[in-house]
Amino acid sequence: MTVSTLGYPARVGIPLSALIVAVIGSAVNALIAWGGVSLGAAATGGLLPAAYIPATVVAAIGGAIGWHLINRYARDPRRVMRWLVPAFLVLSFIPDVIVGLSLGWLVTVTLMAMHVATITVGVTTYSRLMPLHPAGVPAPPEGSPA
């Protein structure tokens, strides 16, 4: 296993970070969903474990792969992440607002909090396990010696 100038082996960094985000994100989302339901949100749809756990796992895997690809191919991955992460967060709110029109705004706020939590756990985990390379320093081809 070769560690490139990216500072981590992709074969370990991607699945490990995805696993950590999936587990911690699902646990945090469970607490947020419980809190929303306790405050009166309808316990339906995205507030049920059968909905948010698979969604969190898919987001964790997609986020880890996306983080790695941007780190590998972007000239300035920090700059890309500064606009991409907030853009993903805002886009994730669109279905929440649509849900709010039919199930109520407490459900919407709860779902939005779950999205913020998942992205926060993701960015924190990915940045520690797969640190972004400095601007202007291209990543070497995968498998090349460090």
C-alpha positions as a printed Julia matrix, in Angstrom:
146×3 Matrix{Float64}:
   0.0    0.0     0.0
   1.54   3.27   -1.13
   0.71   6.62    0.44
   0.86   9.38   -2.17
   1.43  13.07   -1.48
  -2.26  13.12   -0.67
  -1.13  11.88    2.74
  -3.41   8.86    2.95
  -3.9    5.57    1.14
  -7.18   5.83   -0.78
  -7.96   2.14   -0.23
  -8.08   2.79    3.51
  -9.13   6.45    3.7
 -12.27   6.23    1.59
 -13.97   3.2     3.19
 -12.84   4.04    6.73
 -14.07   7.62    6.56
 -17.35   6.51    4.92
 -17.89   3.96    7.69
 -17.21   6.49   10.44
 -19.53   9.07    8.88
 -22.26   6.45    8.35
 -22.15   5.27   11.97
 -21.74   8.63   13.71
 -24.05  10.41   11.28
 -26.78   7.82   11.77
 -26.46   8.07   15.56
 -26.63  11.86   15.51
 -29.55  11.77   13.07
 -31.36   9.36   15.4
 -31.02  11.88   18.22
 -32.18  14.75   16.02
 -35.16  12.75   14.7
 -36.08  11.73   18.25
 -35.88  15.37   19.32
 -38.06  16.53   16.44
 -40.68  13.86   17.1
 -40.58  14.71   20.82
 -41.37  18.32   19.93
 -44.35  17.23   17.84
 -43.04  16.46   14.35
 -44.89  13.68   12.57
 -42.95  10.42   12.9
 -43.15   9.64    9.19
 -40.93   9.61    6.11
 -37.43  10.91    6.65
 -37.76  10.85   10.42
 -37.98   7.07   10.49
 -34.78   5.0    10.87
 -35.7    2.99    7.76
 -35.38   6.23    5.77
 -32.56   8.2     7.37
 -30.07   5.39    8.03
 -29.81   4.24    4.37
 -29.75   7.88    3.24
 -26.93   8.64    5.69
 -24.94   5.6     4.5
 -25.34   6.59    0.84
 -24.35  10.19    1.66
 -21.3    8.98    3.62
 -20.08   6.81    0.74
 -20.78   9.45   -1.9
 -19.17  12.14    0.22
 -16.0   10.1     0.81
 -15.62   9.27   -2.88
 -16.36  12.85   -3.92
 -13.94  14.27   -1.34
 -11.19  11.97   -2.58
 -11.8   12.75   -6.26
 -11.78  16.5    -5.66
  -8.64  16.16   -3.54
  -6.99  14.14   -6.29
  -7.94  16.17   -9.35
  -8.64  19.77   -8.29
  -5.79  22.26   -8.45
  -7.07  23.92   -5.29
  -9.33  21.44   -3.45
  -9.86  23.77   -0.47
 -11.27  26.43   -2.75
 -13.54  23.91   -4.44
 -14.78  22.58   -1.09
 -15.47  26.12    0.2
 -18.25  26.53   -2.35
 -19.21  22.9    -3.03
 -20.04  21.86    0.55
 -22.42  24.79    1.2
 -23.97  24.29   -2.26
 -24.68  20.62   -1.47
 -26.18  21.63    1.86
 -28.5   24.2     0.28
 -29.54  21.72   -2.43
 -30.3   19.13    0.25
 -32.81  21.57    1.75
 -35.0   21.62   -1.39
 -36.74  18.28   -0.71
 -37.08  19.28    2.95
 -39.01  22.42    2.01
 -41.26  20.36   -0.28
 -41.91  17.98    2.63
 -42.69  20.97    4.82
 -45.53  21.97    2.56
 -47.33  18.71    3.28
 -46.07  17.42    6.65
 -45.37  20.65    8.5
 -42.45  22.9     9.15
 -41.26  21.12   12.29
 -40.53  18.07   10.12
 -38.7   20.36    7.68
 -36.55  21.93   10.37
 -35.75  18.5    11.8
 -34.74  17.16    8.38
 -32.61  20.26    7.74
 -30.86  19.77   11.08
 -30.16  16.17   10.09
 -28.58  17.33    6.82
 -26.43  19.89    8.62
 -25.32  17.23   11.11
 -24.45  14.68    8.42
 -22.43  17.2     6.41
 -20.68  18.45    9.56
 -19.72  14.91   10.59
 -18.64  14.21    7.01
 -16.44  17.27    6.53
 -14.86  16.8     9.96
 -14.1   13.12    9.31
 -12.97  13.5     5.7
 -10.69  16.42    6.53
  -8.96  14.41    9.28
  -8.66  11.08    7.46
  -8.22  12.45    3.93
  -6.6   15.88    4.34
  -6.83  18.17    1.31
  -3.57  18.75   -0.53
  -2.21  22.31   -0.83
  -3.16  24.49   -3.79
  -0.87  24.18   -6.78
   0.53  20.81   -5.71
  -0.91  18.21   -8.07
  -1.59  14.78   -6.68
   0.56  12.02   -8.21
  -1.07   9.15  -10.09
  -2.61   6.5    -7.83
  -0.09   3.83   -6.85
   2.99   5.94   -7.6
   5.66   6.12   -4.88
   5.38   8.99   -2.43
